[in-house]
Amino acid sequence: MGWTLPTQVDVTNGSYWENVKENELFILQRLNQPQGTVMKSFWATIQHVLETKQPPFRILLKSAENAEIAHMIATADSLKAMEKDWCWIQDNLMPEVTELEDALDKEAYAVSKFQSLVTSEDKDTDEKSSDAKFRAAARSWRQIFHMPEDERLVNFYSCAYHKKLTNQGWMYISVSYLCFYSFVFGVETKVVIELKDIEELSKEKSKRGMIADAIRIKTRNQTEHMFSNLFHRDETYDLLEHLTNIAMQKLLKNTSTEPAPGLSLDEQSTSPVSPLAETSREPTASTQPLKQSFEAQKKNAIFQAMFHLPSTETLLQEVPSVCSIFGSKYSFTGKLHLSDTFLTFISSAKYQCYLVLPFYAIMRVEKINSQVNTIAITVRHQLKLVFQMTTEKAAVDKFCLILKDRLQAHVGLMKQLKPFLTTCPSEELLAGKDVQIGGLGLKYGYIDWKRSSEKNKLRYWVAYFREFGRNLTIVRLPTFVKLVRIGVPNTLRGEIWELCCGAIHKRYINAGYYDKLHQENAGRTSLSTEEIEKDLNRSLPEYSGYQTEEGINALRRVLYAFSWHEPEIGYCQAMNIVVSVLLIYLTEEQAFWILTILVDRMLPGYYSTSMVGAVVDNHVFETLVTKHMSIMSEHFKKREIQLSVACLPWFLSLYINSFPLPYALRIIDCFFMEGPKVLFQIGLAILKINGDAILKVKEDGELMNVLKEYFAGMGDVVETNDKQVKKNITKFNQLILTAYREFQSVTHETVSELRKTHQLKVVHGLDLYAKRSVVRNLNHTSRFSKEELLFLCDQFFSVQYYGRAGTQKKSSDRLEYDQYVRFLARLAVWADLKKDADEQQSRVGGEPSSKPIVGSAFLRKMYDRVFDKDGDGYVNFQDIVTGLGQLIHSDMMTRMTLFFNIHDENGDGTLTKDEIIQLSESLLFLMRNDDGDRHLPAVSGLLNRAFMLNARAEVEAEKEGTEDPEQVVQISVSTYRELVLGEEFLVEYFEKGFPSTFMLKEREAVQVTAPVGKEVVESIWSEGLKWMSNRRMRKVKGERTETSVESTVLLEADGDEEGEDEEGNEQSAEDQELLDEVGSSLLGDRSSSSINQSTSAEDEKESMEDLSTDFASM
């Protein structure tokens, strides 16, 4: 705990808190706990349900103006920890505060001091949150679940968890975990789910009602978890979905253990730093809550996808607006947005108006009418746009201020606008010149080029450019969409592709980057460059341009550049097919930037070693087929026909390998304008048109033949009964009409949601496949079963998952020492040093101790002598399996010898007295969580006999006149075995106890315990016994009052009293027997022997500590 941001608290009700210390400004208080176990349990239940649990100690800063309130500035779980903070205040703060005279100044100075203490820390912590409830929840979450220091809580929600019974409690969502905690009348329920293990996430209705307030989670081990009573269900779901998808992306990167294929073969130990300006920015430390940060990320991602912008763009402001084009009748209602580099507008009606305008292309901004909040923007090509913002004046003023600042920031980029426009064919067309800028098609010809058709299309495009702008300043209206769908002219195709997907902006901002890549990486080879060379001559060989060195070299340069730009992806087959088509219409640099857009945003995960994106989209396509053509879907299942055999090549090559190239180019035109949904719409239309033939096929081969025959006749004319079509059309035009009319419900949002749904299962499947491959490649399994090896492999990569940095490491498939400790903690409770450190800090308080936790020395020795055999500071999975095999599956004598060797520091085959002490400390460390105290006398006996051997050796050394008697004591392996075999408990521990401490299967995500059950029963029985005793005493007192005061009678009365005392003792014995009988049935047998054994164990513990001290001092 420690310092917190100053938070006002009410101090009027003093019955809950007791003052421990007080001075002029501060009060140290202790929470008054309810007396009695039942009341404590009841009070704890109320606190946990209402999330009002208070730390037991706190320090308050008094208010100078109001005695009823104070500022809470520190909390702790122990008085010792709180006193440390109190001493710091006395020594460091009070001398400074006392110099001030005014009480308000003292209070203000102290508040600012504590705010500075919390917010000036280097790392982000939950204590920086300004929300006191959030800080309290974060403290509870860390204490309950012992989370790593770098794990951050995002938000918490009240909810119920269903597991036989409904438990009301709190859900805690952090960056990597979903946790739930409930405490109801002593029954404690804990749930910990790693977000990377979630396979299904869905909104549900409560099991006991019709209210849609529940979320169902299914993990990869097929365990279901149901959370209900969520008052903010949609918000919770959105947050979980966002964090789970982040976890999936990280898990996907973690499945690859090989070096990045794009890295140079001689430099795969380092990762080159890309000078690209558009790389993703790392989140910086700030006091902004993570929940708000994630919401902003999601909002920015939606904005970037909507306008095809770089991933660095941040949405600064959006306002409702009416856009009109000066000098025309067009006017559109929609939203106007401002980001770091762009002003954008999109109409409320789909496809009506769409504008992406970079600030460096704006020439003038003027305010037309301040009363109606209207501004006019003149762009580079003299197009004038008028925006009337339909919102309050304050929002308009803020918008104009941001716009002014962003325009000033982009003055420098305006200087390169003129030379950049010379690379755009549209400028040459409007100037009446022949197009001289483009790809290989200018020299080697275009595919199926018809001069008459080309001229007609160009005429329409030139007219559109003159009226509505071009390249960087174009306004996309419904006419633009129609012109693209009927086919883009060959000379403009490259520019339109670049414009529609947003690559034109990346090329502008990163001018010279492509050439710089070639200069810095000239002569370097990698796994990717080797694969590229194999595929160069297989890339569109029928095109004449690729039958020359010029074409092959252009293709090579683009693919090489991308492998250097994205070394973790490098190169993937099918990438060469797409780039070979791009280069016909684009320059090398243009093709390179379009390829980055394809890989990063439009087809994420397609071009990778796992092709996870293509696999996900195959599942998306199958889902859409089931929804729109259920009969066909059932036919595929019945005949066991794999639809992926057909659709995967479609998506990977953008239909280039399936359709005749002229028709594939028409699909690519639509794809760049409208996004990946076009691929699914075209695929569904293909199946729809060929439905009758497909329902007759019985195997995959027949399906492929049907589709191949259909693709070959794309230019054939077909008869149609469609009244909207005036004449018969070609098969391709029929396909386009079917795709857009019958499957218009397949939207970008539909595809995105389905991708998220299927991504979880696909990534887990790839992760499992990768781990099975690792297990198959082991040289030996050390007697572990296949299931155990998969579990160990999962834990091995989980440690890397939480500890791996963003860049490629040399040790990507190996663990360092700290990671090894975390790995062991996942298998054995005794290796969890983090939990020990938390408990120690909770008891002692203050900053984490720099002194090593007891047992860390043992873990280090075990790492060096059992796992890291080659001594390079890293262990791979084979080292882990071999080392654990020695610890778990070896026989008792071998295991004893292994412990001996671990503590034999100089490797001379003997243990000195210091090493024996260290061995005993290691045993105590391993057994510290065991039930009972049997291990204490056993370890004490081991030390005692070693002490006796030491004493005899010293006596002999003195008789022989040895100069250094301390070096005489050397216990060999055989002697050490005799010492261990002399203790029955240690024999049992080395034979069965120690191996059983390793859990080689997944732990239950749900833990239910009732830690106070026995205490409640004991409390009730104790209170009842106390009441019976008081009642008996009152009865005896009343009888004494009635006795005579005469001496003779007094003697008789004394005799009677003695008899009554004896009778009372007999009655007390009967009560004790009754207590023992009932207690035995409720709490288990508690005989005097167990009490004596416990006492004996305590004596043995003290005796062992004395022996250790004596032995070490000799």
N, C-alpha and C positions, 0 to 999 in steps of 0.2 A: 504494500500500500504506500504509505508515506505522504508526501505533499500532494495537495489537490488544488485546483483553481478555487479561490475563495467563493464560498456558496453561503447565502443567507439561510439561517435556520432559526426556528422559533425556540426560545429558551424559557417561555413562561411556565411550562409544565415541568417542574424540577423533580417530580417523583420518578421519572424514568432514568435520570442521570444523577450521578454522585460526583461531587468535586473532589479530585485527588490533590491537585496543586493549583495555585492561583497567584497571579501577580497583577501589576497595574493594568496590563493590556490583555493578558491571555489566561485561559482556564484549561486545565487538563481534566477531562471527565472520564468516568467509568460508567458503562451501561449497567443499570440494575436488572439482573436476571430474575425471572420468576422462581420462587422456591417450589421444590417438588418436581419429580420427573414428569408427572402427568401434565402439570401446568407448563413446564418447559416445552414438552412436545406439542401441546395445543398452541402455545405462543409462537413456536417455530413454524407451525403449519400456517398460521395467519400471516406471518411475515413473508414466507415464501410464496404463498398464493397472491398476496398483494404486492410483492416485490418491495417490501418496506424494511427488509432486514438491515439493521444498522451494525457497523463495526463496533466491537466492544469498547474501544478506546478512541477518543478524539481530542483535538485541540481546537479551541474556539478563540477567535479574536473579538474582543468586546466592541460593541458599537458605541460611538461617542454621543450619538443623538438619541438612540432608543435602547433602553435597557432590556426590552422584550425580544430583541433580535441580536444575533451575532454572526460572524463569518466562520464557517468551518474551513480550516486550512490544512488539517492533517488528520489521518486515521491510521489505526493499527489494530492487529489482532492480539497483541500482548502489551502489558505494561512496560516491559523492558524496552520494546521497540519504540513505544510512545515516549519514554523518558529520554531516549537518544535525540529525538526531534526537539523535545523540550529543552535539553541542554544546548542544542545548537541555537535555539532562539535566545536563550539566556546569554550565551557567549558571543554571538555574532550580530543579532538583531537589536537586542535591548540597548546596548551602548549607543547605537546610532539613533534609535527612537527617542531615548531620554534627552537627547540634545534639543529636540523640538519642544516648543512650549505649548502650542495649541493641540488639544485632544483630537480635533478633526484632522489636523496635519499628520499626527501620529498614525491615526487609523488609515488615512489615504496612503501614507508611505509604506505601511506594512502590507496593505492589500496589493499595491504595485510590486512590492518585493516578491511576494508569493506567486503572483501571476508570472513574473519574470522567471522564477525558479522552475515552474512547470513548462512554460512555452519555449524556454531557451535550450531545452535538451536537444541533442543532435538528432536523435531518432524520434520518429512519430510514436506517440503513445496514446492510449485511450484517455489518459488524464488530461490531455489537451482539449478535450471536448468541453464546450461551454454548457452542455446539458448535464446537470447534476444527476438526474436519474440514469442517464446513459453511463456516466462514470461509475455509479454504484453498481449498475448491472455488469459492467466490464470487470469490476473487482470480484464480484460474486462468481462470474464465469471463469475467471482465471483460477480462483481458489478451488472451485469444484472440480474442474477438468484438467488442471495443471497444464495449461497450454504453453507452447514455446513463447519466448519473449517477443519474437518478431511476428507472431500471429496477431492480427488485428480484428477486433469485433466490429461488424458492420452495422447490425441492428438487432433488436430483440423484440419478441412479440408474446403476448399472453395467448396460450392455446391449450388444448387437451390432446393427450396421446392415448391411442387405443391399443391395449395389449391384454386381452381378457377383460380387464377393468379399464374404465376411463380415468386417467390421471390428469388433473388440472395442474398446469405449471407454466414454465416459460421456455420458449424456443430462442436459442441464441444462434445467429448466423454470422460466421466469421468468413475470412477470405477463403479458407480451405475446409472448413468444417460446418456441419449443422449439429447443434447440441440441444438436448432437451433435459430439463431438470424439474422434478416434482418432489415435494416433501409433504406428505399428508399423514398426520398422526403417527409419526415414526417410520412410515414406509417411504423409503427413498428410491426414486426411479431416475436413472441416468441413461441417456441415449447419446451416442456419439457416432455420427455418420460422416465419413470422408466424402467430400463433394465429388472427387474423382471416381468414386465407386458407384455413383448414381447412374442407373441405366434407364429408368423411366421416371418421368415427372409429370403429373397431371392434376388438373383441378377436379374435385369430386364433391358429391353431396355427402353430408354426414350420414353415418350408418343408422343413426336413430332419428331420422327426420328427413325433411325435404329441403332443408336450407343448404344452399351452395356455399359452405364455409370451410371446406376441407381440402387438404392437399395430400395426394398419395405419392409415396416415393418407393421405388423398387430398386434395390441394389443389385450388383452383378452376381451375388450369390443367391439371387432370387428371393431375398427377404423383403417383405413388404412392411412399410411403416405408414400409419395413417394419423395425420394431425388435423384436428377440427377445432371448432370454436374460434376460428381466426377472424377477428373483426376487420382486419385489413388483408383479406385473402389474396386479392389480385396484386397488391403491392408486394406481399411476401412471395408470391409465385414469380413475379417478374424479377425480383432480386435473386431468388434461387436459380432461376433459369439463366440469368446473366452470369452469375458466379460459376454455375455448373459448366457453361459453355467455355468460360475462361479455363476452368480446370481441364476440360477435354482437350483444348488446344495445347495446353502444357503437357498433358499426358501423351498426346500424339507425338510431340517432339521428344519426349522421354523414352518412347518405345525404340527409337533408333540408337543403337550403341556403337554404330560405325562412325568413323570420322566423316565430316561433311564432304560429299563427293566433289564439290566445286573447289575445295582448297587445293593448293599446290601440293604435290606429292612429297616434297621435301620440307613443307612448312605446315603440316597438318596438326601440329601441336599448338598453333596459335590461330587466332581468328582475325582476319584483316578488318580494319575499321573502315567502313564505307564513308566516303565524303559526301554521299547523297544528302541533299537538303530535305528530302521528303521521307526520311526514315521515321519510324514511330518514335514518339517522344516518351521517355520514361517518366512515370509520375514523380513529381517532386514533393518533398516533405512540406506539408502545410497543415494548418489547423482546421481545414475543411473536413467535416465528417466523411468517412468513407462512403456512407450511403449516398450522400449528395454527390460525391465524386463519381460513383458508379452510375447514378442517374444521368449526370452530365455526359459521361462516356457513351451511354446508350443513346442519348439524344443526339450527340454529335455523330455517332455511327449512322443513325437513320438519316440525318441531314447529308452526310457525305455520300451515302448510297443513292439518295434521291437525285443528287445533282452530279454524281460521278466525280467527286472531288478528292484530292489527296487526303491521306489519313491524318495529316497534321492540322487540318482545318477545324476550327472551333466556332460553333455558332455563338455569335455575340448578342444578336437581338433579332426578333422577328415581329413584324407588325402587319395587320390586315391592310390591304391596299387595293386600289384600282389602277391598273396599268393601261395606258393608251399610247399608241404610236402617232407621233405628231404628223399631221398631214394626211391621216387615213381615218377610216371610220371604225377601226378596230378598238375595242375596249374590253378589258377582262378583269374580273374580280378574283382576288387570290391573296397570297401572302408574299411579302417582301422580306428577304433575309439579308443579314450582314454577317460575314465571317472574317477571318483574318485577312484573306486575299480577294474575296469575291463578294459581289452583290448579286443575289439571285431572286428570281420570281417564278412562281408556279401558280397557274390558275386553279380555281376550285373545281372546274369542270375538266375532266381528263383530256389531254392532248390539245387543249385550246391555246395555251400560251406557256412557254417554257424558256427561261432566260438564265444563262450563266455568264456574268460579266465581270472579268477581272478588273481590279482597280487601275492597273497600269494601262488599260485600254479606254479609260474615261478621260475625256478632254475638258469637260466643263460641267459644273453643277450649279444650278441657280434655283432660288426659291421664288416661285411664281406668285403664290397667294398665301400669306401667312394665316389668313382667316380659315382657309379650307385645308391647310397643311399639305400643300402641293409643291413638289420639286420637279425640275426638268433636268435630265441628264443627257448630254451630248457625247457620243462615243467617237472613236477614231474615224469611222467611215461616215461621219456627219449624220448618222441616224440619231433622231431626238426622241427620247422616251420620257413620258410624263407619268409621275406616280402621285396619286392622291391617297394619303394615309388616313384611314378611317378609324382613328383611335384618339385618345386624349392627348392634349397638347404636350404634357410632360414626357410622354413616351416618344412623341415626334421630335421634341428637342433633344432627347437623349440619342435618338437614332441619327439625327443630323450631326451631333457632336462626334459620335463614333465614326460616321462616314468621313467627316473632315479629317480626323486623326489618321484613319487608314489610308486616305488618299495621299496625305503628306508622307506617310511611311513608304509609299510605293513610287515616289518620284524617281528614285534611282533606276527602278526596273523599266520605266517608260523609255529610257534611252536606248534599250536594245529592241524596242518594238519595231522600228523601221526595218532593220536587217532581218528580223524574224519573219516579217510578212513576205519577204521575197522568197521564202521557202513554201508559200501557200499557192497552189495552182489557181485558186479562185481570183487572186490578184491579177494574174496574167490574163485570165479569161476576160475580166472586166476591162482590162487595158487593151483588148483586141489583139493580143499576141497569142502565138502558139504555145502550148504548155511544154516547158522544157524541164520541169521538176517532177520527179516521180521515181518509180521503180524500174525494174527490168523490162516492163511492158513497153516503155517508150522506145527501147532499142530492139527487143525481140518479139514485140507484138503482144496483144492481149488475147485472152481466151474467147473464141467465138465472137469476134468484133464485127459488128455490122455498122457501116459508116452512116447509113440513113437513120437508123435508130439512135445512134450516138448523137447526131446533130440535133434531133428533135428533143432529146432529153436535156442536152446542154442549153438549148434555147430557154427551156422552162427554168432551169437552175439559175442562169444568168439573170433572168427577170426577177427571180426571187431574191437573189443577192442584192440587186440594186434597190429593192424596196424594203427589205427586212434585215439587211446586214449580212456579213459573211465571216468565216473563220472565228476569230475571237469574239466578235460582237453580234453574231447571228441570233435572231429571235425565232424560236421554233413554233410555228403555227400548224394547224391541221394540214395545210398544203405541204409543209415540210415532211410530215409523216407519210402522206400519199406519194410524194416524189421518191422517198426511200423505198417504200414497199413495191413500187413498180420497177425498181432497179436503178441503181446509181450509175451514171456514166463512168466509163473506165478511167478517164483522165481526172475525175473528181473523187473516185472511190476511196483512194487513200486518205484524202483530207477529210471526207465525211466520216470515215471510220474513226480517224484520230479525234475528230471533234465530238462525235457521239459518246465515245467511251471515256473522254476526259484526258487522254494521253497527250493532247496538244498542250495542256497547261503544265504537265510535268516536264515536257520537253522545253518549254519556255523558261521555266524557273531554274532548271538544271542544265542550262546551256553549257556545252563543252564536256559534260560528264561522260558521254559515250566514248569520245576520243581519249579522255583521260584514263578510262578503264584499260584501253588497249596499250597506252603508253606505259602504265604502271605494271601491267601483267604480261608484257611481251616476253615470249619464250617460255612461259610457265606451262607446265603440263599437270593434269590431274586425272582422276578417274573419269570425270565428266568429259574432258577433252578427248580422251581415248574412245569413249562411247560415241561422241559426236563424229569422229573420223569414220567410224564404221557405218554410220547412217547417211553420210553426206550424199553419196551416189545413189541412194535409194529414195531420195526426196523428190517427188514429182519428176521422174526421169523423162516423161513424155514431153515436157516443156523444153523448148529449144534453148532457153536461157541457162538451164541446168545441165546442158551438154557442153558448156564452155567453162573455162577456169574463172571467168568473171562472175558468173552466177554462183558457182560452188564457193568461191572465196567470200562473196557477200553473205551467203548462208552460214559459212563457218564463222565469220566475224560476229554476226549477231548472236549465234548460239554460244560462242566462247564468251562474249561480253556478258550474257545473262548468267552463265555459270560462275563468273567472277563476281557479278553483282549479288547473286543469291547463292552463296556456296553451300548452304545447307540443303538446297534443292538441286543445284547443279544442272543436270540435264535428264530428261525423261523421254522415252520413245513416244512418238506422236507429236512432240513439240516441233520436230523438224518438218513435219507435214504442214502444220499450221504456218510456220514461219516462211516456208517456201512459197506459200500462196500470198502471204503479206508482202513479200519482197517484189512481187510482180507489180504491185501498185504503190509501194512505199519505198522511201529511202531506207538505208540501214538504220539510221538513228530513229526514224519514225517507227519502223518495225520493232526495234528494241523496246521502245516505250510502250507500244501496244501490248507486247508480250508481257511486260511487267504488270500491266493492268489485268490481263487475262489470268495470270497466275495468282496475283494477290487478291483480286476482288471479284471478278466475274466468274471464274472457275476455281475457287480456292481448293487446294488439295488434289487437283486433277493431275498435275504434272509433278509427281513426287514418287519416291521409291515404293510407297505403299498404295498410291493412287486412291487415297481414302476419299477424296472428293467425288471421284467417279463412282466409287462403290456406294457412297451415300446417295448420290443422285440416281443410281440404279434402283435403290430401295424407294426413293421418292417416286420414280416413274412407275414402279410396280404398284405403289399405293394409289396413284392416279388412275392406272388401268383398272384396278379393282373398283374404284369409285365410279368411273364413267362407263366401264364396259365389264360388268361383273360376270357376264356369261363367258366372255373370252378369258377372263382371269381364272375362272373355274376350269375351263378347258386346259389351260396351261398347267394347272395343278394336277388335274386328272392324268394328263399325258406326261407329266414330269418334264415339261419343256422349260428350259432356262431362257427367260426373256433377256437376261443379261448378255447372252451370246450375240444378240442383235443390237441392243441399245447401247452397250458400252462403246463399241467402235463409233457409233453415231456421235455420242457426246464428246469422246476424246478428240476426234478429228473434225468436229463441227460439221459433220455430214460430208466432208470433202472426199473421204474414201468410199462413200456409198453412192452419192448422187453424181451424175455427170457434172463436171466442174462449173459450167455456166449457171446451172441451177443451184449448186452449192453456194456460189457467190451471192445469189439472191437471198438465201437463208442467212448468210453471214451479214449482209446489209441490215436485215431486220434484227439480228442478234446484237449487233453493236448499238443499235438505237434503243431497243426495248429490253435487253438483258437476257439472262439465262432462261426465262420463262418460255421464250420462243423455241428453244430446243425441245421442251416437253410438249408444247402445243403441236409442233410439227410431228413429233413421234406419235402422239395420240392420234393425229389425223391420218398417219400412215396405216396404223392398225385399224382405224375406223373404216377407211376406204377399202381395205383388203380383208375386211372381217369375214366375209363368206368363205374365202379361200383359206384363211387362217384356221377357221373352225374345223376344217377337214384334215389338217396336218396332224401327224401322229408322233413326230420327233423333231429334234432341233434342225436336222439337215433339211427336212421338207420346208420348215419355216424359212430358212435362209434362201431356199430356191424361190419361194413365192415372192419374197421381198426383192431378191436380185432381179427377177423378171419385171417386177413393177418399176424399179429404179431405171431399168434400161429403156423404158418407154415413156420417160417424162415429157417428151415433146409431142407425143401422140395426142390427137384431138379426141375428146370424149363427148358423148351426148349427155345433156343434162336437162332435167325437168324443173330446174330452179327458175322461178319466175323473175327473180332479181337479176338473172344473167340473160342478156339479150341474145347471145349466140353461143354456139358450142365453144368450149375452151379446151386448152391443153390439160393434161394430167397434172402438171405442176401448178397451174393456176387453180385447178380444182382443189389441190392439196392446200394451197395458201388460204383459199376461201374457207375450207373446212376447218383449218386450224384456228382462224380468227373468229369465225362465227360460232362454231359448236363448242369450242374450248376457251372462250373468253373468260370463263370463271377461274382459269388457271392464271393467277396474278403473281406479281413479285412477292407479295405478302404470303400467299399460299405456299410458294416454293420455299421461302425462308423458314416458315414454321415447320414444314415437313423436314427440311434439312436439319433443323435443331432436334426434332423428334428422333430421327434415325441416326443422327451423328453419335449419340451416346452409345447405342448398341454396336455400331460399326467400329468405333474407336476401341471399345472394350474387346471386341473380337480380334482386332489387329494386335492389341496389347497382349492378349492371351496367346496368340500365334507366335509373337516375338519371344515371349517367355518360354514357350514350349521349344522353340528353336534353340534357345540358350541351354535348356535342360538336355536336349538331345545331343548337344555338342560337348557335354562334359566328358572328361577323360575317365573319371570314375565317380560313382555316386555315394560312396562311403556308407552303404547299407541303408540309405534313405529310400523310402517308397516314392513313386512318381508324384503322388499327391503332396507328400512332404516337400519334395524338391520344388514343385510349382509354388507352394506356399512360401518357401524360403526365397525363391526367385522374386516373387511378388513383393516381399518385405524388402529385399535388396534394392529393387528399383523404386520402391516407395520412399526409401530414405534418400535416394538420389532425386526423386521428384520434388521433395520438400527442401532439398539442399542445393540443387543445381542452379547455377547462374544462367543468365540469358545467353552468354557466348559459349562457343564450343570449347571444351576443355580437353586437355591431354588425357585426364583421368575420367573420361566420360563413362567408361564401363567399370570403374574401380571406386573403392571407398577410401577416404582418408580416415584418420583415427577418430575424429569427432563423429563422422558418419557411422563408423563401425560401432561406436558406443550407442548411438541412437538405434542402430539395427539390433543390437543385443537387447536393448530395452523393450523392443517389440516382441521378443521371444521369452524373456525371463524378467520377472518382477524385480529381482535383486540387482539387475543392471540399470534400473531407472534412477540415475543420479539426479535427473531434473526434479523428480518428486522429492527426493531427499533434500535437495537444495532449497526447494520451496518451503518445505516444512521447517528446515533450519532457519531460514530467513524469517518465517512467520513467528518462530519462538524468540529469535534474537532481535530481529528487526533491523532497520537501517538498510544500507546498501548491501548488495550481494557480497558475501565474503570472498576475498581473494585466496583464502586457504583452501586447498583441494578437499573435496568431500572424501570421507573415509571410503576406501574401496577403489578410488580412481587409480591408485598406484597398481592395484591388482589387475584392473582392466588393461592398463598400459602394458604390464608385463605379459599378460595373456595375448595381447595384440602382437607384441614383438616376437614372442617365442612360439606361439601356436599358429597364428594366422599369417603374419607377414614374414614368411620364411626367407624371401630374397632380400629383405631389409631395405626396400626402396620407398617405404612410407605409404604404400597403397596395397590394397587387397582386392582381387577380383572375385567373381562368384565361385570359381573353382577353389580358391583359397578358403573361402567361407565354408563351402561344403566339406572340404578336407578337415579343417579345424574343428568344425562342429561334430563331424563324425568321430574324431578322437575324444571329444568331451562327452558325447552321448552314447555312442555305440561300442566303445572299447570295454574290455573287462575291468573288474575292480582294481586289480594290481596295476594294470597299464594306466588307469586313471589316477591312481595314487602316485605313480612314477611321474606322470605328466604334471601333477601339482608340485612335485619335488623339483622338476626341471624348470618350472615357471619361476620358482623362488631361488634357484641356484644362479645367482647373478653372474658369477665369473665362469660358470660352466665347468668347474673342477670336479663335479660329482659328489660334493659334500655341502652341507649347510652349516653356516656359523650360527652363533646364538642370536645375532641380529636377524638373520634370515629365518630362523625358527620363529622368532617373535612376529615377523612379517607374515609368515605362513598362518600363524594362529589368528592374526588380525584379519587375514583374508577369509578364513573359515567363519569367523564371527560376522564379517560383512555379508557373506553368502547366506548365513542362517538368521540374519537379523529379523526377518519377517516370519519366521517359523512360529507355529503355535507352541506354547509351553516354553520351558527353560531347560529341556534335556541337553541342549547343545552346550550350555554353559559349563556344567561339571565335566563334560567330555573334553572340551578344549582346555579346561583347567587341568584335567588329569594329564593331557598331552604335554602341556607346559611343565607340570610338576615333575614328570619323569625325565623330561629333557633337562630340567634344572638339576635333578639329582645326578644325571650323567655329567653335567657341567661341573658340579661340585667335586665329584670323584676325580675328574680329569685335572682339575686345578690342584687338588691335593697331590696327585702323582707328579704333576709338573713341578710343584714346589720341591718335592723330594728329589727329583732328578736335576733340579737347579735350572730349569728352562727359563730363559731370559724374558720371554713374552708369553706368560701363561694364557693370555686371552686368545691367542691364536691356536692353542692346543685343541680346543673344542671344535671338532668337525664331525658332524653326523652324516654317515653314509646313507645310501639308498636303502640298504638292508636294515640298518638301525632305525631309520625313519619308518619303514614299513612295520617293524616290530612295535614301535611307539603307537602307530595308528591302530594296528590290530589289537592292541591292548585295550582299546575303548570300543565297546560294543556299538555305541551310537555312531561313532565315526565309521566303523565298518559298514553299518547299514546305510550311512549317508553316501559313502563312496560307491556302494554297490547299486543302490536304488534312488536314494534321496536326491543327489545332485542331478542325475539325468532327468528326473521327473520335474525339475524346475523349469525345463524348457517346454514351452507350449508350441507345438508344430502344427497348429490349425488356427483358423481365424477365431478371434475372440468375439463373443456375443456383443452386438452393438447396444443391446439393452441390458442394463444391470439393475436388478431390484433387490434392495436390502432393507431389513428392519432392524437397524442398529440399536434401537432403544427398547425393543420388545421385552427383554429380560429385566431391564431397569424399571420398566413400568410395573411389571408383576411384583418385583422386589419392593418397589415403593408402596404399592397398595398393601402388600402383606405387612410391611414394616409399620405403616400408619395404623393398620388394624390391630396389630400386636401392641402398639403403644397405647391405643384407646383401651384395650382390655386391661393393661397394667394399671392405668390411671383409675379405672373403675374399681379394681380390686383394692387399691390403696385407699380410696374414699370409703369403701365398705369397712376396711380394717380400722380406719380412724374413727368411724362412727361407733363401732363396738367398744373401742377403748374409752370413749367418753362416758359410756353407761356403767363402767366398772366402779366399785366402791373404793373410797380413799382410806379405809381402815387398814392398819398395818398387816393384819392377818390376811385380810382379803387381797391386800396389795401383793403379798407373796403368792397367793393363789393366782392373782391376775398375771403376775410375772410368769408363773408356770404356764398359764393359758396363752400368754403372748408368745412364749417360746414354742408352744405347741402350734399356735397359729402360724409362726414363722416357718416352722418345719412343714406345716401344711401348705403354706404359700410356696415354699421351695419345691415341694412335691408337685404343686400345681404348675409352677414355672417349668419344671422338667417336663411335665406332660405337654405344656404349650410348645416347648422346644422340639419335643418328639413330633408333635403335630406339624410344626413348622418344617421340620426336616422331611416329613412324609409328603406334605403338599409341595414344598420347594423341590423335592426330588422329582415329583411328577411333572412340575411346570418348567423347572430350570435344569433338570438333569442332576445326577447324583453329585453331591458335594460333601464327601466324607472328610473326616479329620485327616486322613492320610494324604489327601490332595493338598490340604492346607499345610501340613507338615512338609510335603514335598516342595511346595512353593517356597516355604521358609528356607528349606535346605538349599533350594536353587539360588535364593538371594544370598545365602551365606557363601555358597560356592562361587557366585559372581564376585563377591567382595574378595574372597580368598584368591580367585584367579587374578583379579586386578593387582592384589598385593604381590602375588608371585611374578606377574609380568614386570612390575616395578623393580622387584629385587633382582630378577633375572637380567633386566636391562642395565641395572646399575653395577653389575659385577664386571 
